Amino acid sequence: MKLTYEQISAICQGAVRSAGTENGVCLYRFTEEQEELYKWISEDFYRKSRATAGVKLCFETNSTVLSLRVNVRVASSRQYFSIDVMVNGEPAGYLDNFSDIEIPQDYTTIQCPRGEFSKQFDLGEGTKQVCVYLPWSMAVEIQELSLDDGAWIKPIKAAKKMLAFGDSITQGYDALRPSNRYAAKLAEALGAEEVNKGIGAERFFPALAETREPFEPDYITVAYGTNDWSRLGEDEFKEKCYAFYAALNRNYPNAKIFAITPIWRKDYTAEKTFGPFHKVSEDIESIVKEFENITCIHGFDFVPQDEKYFADLRLHPNDDGFEEYFRNLYKEILPGENPDEFSV
């Protein structure tokens, strides 16, 4: 049984819109207005906005198999991708373009094929919950999603919404598996649907915050600053940072907003026009004090200062690094709670 455009759209989480194509379905995490902003400012950022970071398909079914065929296109500076298929919270398998090669410690520049890929997954007997995580690194056209003939399917919807703003780390660089990104884990722990606005190399961009989403978020996470430090002066940074949070506060006065300061980076002692790296965190904390619904969370120590937790050995967490990031962030957002005990 091949799912229709309407059925795929109904089981989607993390996309604000969908579109039928000649060969399938595309799912988008940015509104058309937001994509146009990036289209005029940066062709690279516009391409990254088409990546399916945070987009997943969640449903209940009695089907014993799932067949998936996709066409993936470049939407980041990385060539690898993975689609994670989970059954009742456990991995049923992966569709990727790197499982047949040896992965080095720094795998960020590995050369991998793009184009059409397909795979069949064994879901097991009985009723189960299935979640298909789409890649953070690629734009995906779903050409076929099929279940057993005669099987039933019921969409799973999260009770809450989490809007995640940020740079490459929020987009997902460099998790091998999209289900291991910190934003994915945090949204699941909060019982929320993740809508991801992360863009690799992005800084505070007030025009993005001024646009409104077609939903009311319960939680908003904001994790910029590391690119601002390396590319801006402090005065310009403070102006844009304030404007960003002021716009969020106006648009979503009832949301719980968390301002996450940058994690450790290996070159944090380098001399920049901005000044010392710690000033980014200090400035963000000072700026958000004005807003009652914004909480500042200091992220510098979220990931251990050890190359083994970073895919590029200096800046972008790997899957183990994202696990540390998630656990420490979760404890700040829900103090006293155990991240091992949340229900997905």
C-alpha positions in Angstrom: 0.0 0.0 0.0 1.7 3.2 -1.2 0.8 6.2 1.0 -0.7 9.2 -0.8 0.4 12.8 -0.5 -2.4 13.5 1.9 -1.4 10.5 4.1 2.3 11.5 4.2 1.4 15.1 5.0 -0.9 13.9 7.8 1.8 11.9 9.6 4.5 14.6 9.3 6.0 16.5 12.2 8.5 19.4 12.0 7.3 20.8 8.6 5.3 24.0 8.3 4.2 23.1 4.8 4.4 20.4 2.2 4.2 20.2 -1.6 3.4 17.5 -4.1 6.0 17.0 -6.9 6.0 15.1 -10.1 7.7 12.2 -8.4 6.6 12.5 -4.8 6.4 14.8 -1.7 8.7 17.5 -0.3 8.4 18.7 3.3 9.6 22.2 4.4 10.6 23.5 7.8 10.6 27.2 6.8 7.7 29.2 5.6 7.8 30.7 2.1 8.3 34.1 3.6 11.3 32.9 5.6 12.8 31.1 2.6 12.5 34.3 0.6 14.5 36.2 3.3 17.3 33.8 2.9 17.0 33.6 -0.9 17.8 37.4 -1.1 20.5 37.4 1.5 22.5 34.2 0.9 22.2 31.4 -1.7 24.0 29.1 0.7 21.6 29.8 3.6 18.6 29.4 1.2 19.9 26.0 0.2 20.3 25.0 3.8 16.8 26.1 4.6 15.6 23.2 2.3 17.3 20.6 4.5 14.8 18.4 6.4 16.3 19.0 9.8 13.7 18.2 12.5 11.2 16.7 10.1 9.9 13.2 10.8 7.0 10.9 10.0 5.2 9.5 13.1 2.4 7.0 13.1 0.8 3.9 14.5 0.3 0.9 12.3 -0.1 -2.9 12.2 2.1 -3.2 9.1 5.0 -5.6 9.3 7.2 -3.8 6.8 7.9 -0.3 5.6 9.3 0.4 2.2 11.0 3.8 1.5 12.3 5.4 -1.6 13.8 8.9 -1.6 15.8 11.3 -3.7 18.2 13.4 -1.7 19.8 16.7 -2.7 22.6 18.8 -1.2 21.3 21.2 1.5 24.4 21.7 3.7 28.2 21.5 3.4 28.1 17.8 4.3 27.6 15.0 1.9 26.5 12.2 4.2 22.9 11.6 5.3 20.9 9.1 7.3 17.2 8.4 7.6 16.5 6.7 11.0 13.5 4.3 11.3 12.4 3.7 14.9 9.8 1.3 16.1 8.5 1.8 19.6 11.5 4.0 20.3 14.1 1.5 19.2 16.1 1.5 15.9 14.6 -0.7 13.2 17.3 0.3 10.7 18.8 3.2 8.7 18.8 4.3 5.1 22.1 6.1 4.6 24.9 6.7 2.2 27.9 5.9 4.4 27.3 2.5 6.1 29.5 0.7 3.5 32.6 2.8 4.1 35.0 3.2 7.0 34.2 6.3 9.0 37.2 8.3 10.2 37.2 10.2 13.5 36.8 13.4 11.5 34.1 12.4 9.0 32.9 15.8 8.1 34.6 15.8 4.7 33.8 12.3 3.6 32.7 12.0 0.0 29.3 10.2 -0.4 26.8 9.7 -3.2 23.5 11.6 -3.5 20.4 10.8 -5.6 17.9 8.0 -5.3 18.0 5.5 -2.4 15.6 2.9 -1.2 15.2 0.3 1.5 12.7 -2.0 3.1 12.4 -2.2 6.9 11.1 -5.0 9.1 8.6 -3.5 11.6 7.7 -6.7 13.4 4.2 -8.1 14.3 1.3 -6.3 16.0 0.5 -2.7 16.6 3.5 -0.4 16.9 4.6 3.2 16.9 6.9 4.1 14.0 9.0 7.3 13.6 11.0 8.1 10.5 13.6 10.8 11.1 14.6 12.6 7.9 18.1 14.0 7.4 19.3 17.3 8.8 22.0 17.5 6.0 19.9 17.0 2.8 16.8 18.1 1.1 14.5 15.0 0.6 11.9 14.2 -1.9 9.8 11.2 -0.7 9.1 9.2 -3.8 7.5 6.3 -2.1 6.4 5.3 1.4 4.6 1.9 1.4 3.2 -0.4 4.1 1.5 -3.8 3.9 -1.6 -4.0 1.7 -4.6 -3.6 3.9 -2.6 -2.2 6.9 -4.0 0.7 8.8 -2.2 3.9 9.7 -2.9 6.5 12.4 -1.0 9.8 12.7 0.8 10.5 16.0 0.8 14.1 17.1 2.8 15.7 19.9 0.9 17.6 22.6 3.2 20.6 22.4 5.4 22.6 19.9 9.1 23.5 20.3 10.6 26.1 17.9 14.4 25.7 17.7 16.5 28.6 16.3 20.3 28.4 15.9 23.3 27.8 13.7 24.9 24.6 12.4 24.8 22.8 15.7 21.0 23.3 16.0 20.6 22.2 12.3 22.4 19.0 13.3 26.1 19.3 12.3 27.6 16.7 12.8 25.3 13.9 14.1 25.6 10.8 12.0 22.0 9.9 12.9 19.4 12.7 12.8 17.6 11.2 15.8 20.7 11.9 17.9 20.7 15.7 17.5 20.3 17.7 20.7 17.1 19.4 19.4 15.5 16.1 18.5 16.2 14.6 21.9 15.1 17.7 23.8 11.8 17.9 21.9 11.0 14.3 22.6 11.8 14.8 26.3 9.5 17.7 26.5 6.7 15.9 24.6 6.9 18.4 21.8 7.0 18.5 18.1 10.3 20.1 17.0 10.2 22.8 14.3 13.9 23.4 13.4 15.1 26.8 12.1 18.8 26.0 12.4 21.1 27.2 9.6 24.7 26.4 9.4 26.9 29.5 9.9 23.9 31.6 10.9 24.0 34.5 13.4 21.3 36.5 15.2 19.0 37.4 12.3 16.2 39.7 13.6 14.2 39.6 10.3 13.7 35.9 10.9 12.4 36.4 14.4 10.0 39.0 13.1 8.2 36.5 10.9 5.4 34.6 12.6 5.0 30.8 12.5 1.6 29.3 11.6 1.4 27.9 15.1 1.9 29.0 18.7 5.0 27.4 20.2 5.1 26.2 23.8 8.9 26.3 24.0 11.5 28.2 22.0 15.2 27.5 22.1 17.7 30.0 20.7 21.4 29.0 20.2 23.4 31.6 18.3 26.6 33.4 19.2 29.5 31.4 18.1 29.5 32.7 14.5 28.7 36.2 15.8 31.8 36.1 17.9 34.0 35.1 15.0 32.5 37.5 12.4 31.0 40.6 14.1 32.0 43.4 16.4 30.4 43.4 19.8 28.3 46.5 19.3 26.7 45.1 16.1 26.2 41.8 17.9 24.4 43.3 20.9 22.1 45.3 18.6 21.1 42.2 16.6 20.8 40.0 19.6 18.5 42.4 21.4 16.3 42.9 18.2 16.0 39.1 17.8 14.8 38.5 21.3 12.5 41.5 21.3 10.8 40.2 18.2 10.4 36.8 19.7 8.9 38.3 22.9 6.4 40.3 20.8 5.3 37.4 18.6 5.2 34.7 21.3 4.6 36.3 24.8 3.2 33.1 26.2 6.1 30.8 25.1 8.9 29.7 27.4 12.0 31.0 25.7 15.5 29.7 26.4 18.6 31.7 25.4 21.4 29.1 25.1 24.9 30.6 25.0 27.6 29.0 22.9 29.2 25.7 23.8 33.0 25.3 24.0 35.0 25.5 20.8 38.7 24.6 20.5 39.8 28.1 19.4 37.8 30.0 22.0 41.0 31.8 23.2 41.7 33.3 19.8 41.7 37.0 19.4 38.7 38.4 17.6 37.4 41.9 16.8 34.5 41.1 19.1 36.7 40.5 22.1 36.9 37.5 24.5 34.6 34.5 23.7 33.1 34.7 27.2 31.7 38.1 26.4 29.1 36.5 24.1 27.6 34.7 27.0 27.7 37.7 29.3 26.1 40.0 26.7 23.3 37.5 26.0 22.6 37.1 29.7 22.5 40.9 30.2 20.2 41.4 27.2 17.6 38.8 28.0 17.2 40.0 31.6 14.7 42.6 30.3 12.3 39.9 29.2 10.3 37.9 31.8 9.6 34.9 29.6 13.3 34.4 28.5 15.7 32.3 30.6 19.4 32.4 29.9 21.2 29.0 29.9 25.0 29.0 29.9 26.1 26.2 27.4 29.9 26.5 27.5 30.3 23.3 29.5 27.5 21.3 27.9 30.0 19.2 25.8 33.2 18.0 27.4 36.3 19.8 26.2 37.7 16.8 24.4 38.2 16.2 20.7 36.5 12.8 20.9 33.1 14.5 21.4 33.5 16.6 18.2 33.2 15.3 14.7 35.6 17.9 13.3 37.6 17.7 16.5 37.0 21.4 17.4 33.5 22.8 17.0 30.6 20.5 15.9 29.5 17.7 18.2 29.3 14.1 17.1 26.6 11.8 18.3 28.3 11.3 21.7 28.8 15.1 22.0 25.1 15.7 21.2 24.1 13.2 23.9 26.1 15.3 26.5 24.6 18.5 25.1 21.1 17.2 25.5 21.6 15.8 29.0 23.0 19.0 30.3 20.5 21.2 28.6 17.6 19.0 29.8 18.8 19.4 33.4 18.7 23.2 33.0 15.2 23.3 31.5 13.8 20.7 33.8 15.9 20.8 37.0 15.5 17.8 39.2 14.3 15.6 36.3 16.2 12.6 35.0 16.8 12.6 31.3 16.8 8.8 31.3 13.2 8.7 32.4 11.4 10.7 29.8 8.9 9.0 27.5 9.3 9.4 23.7 
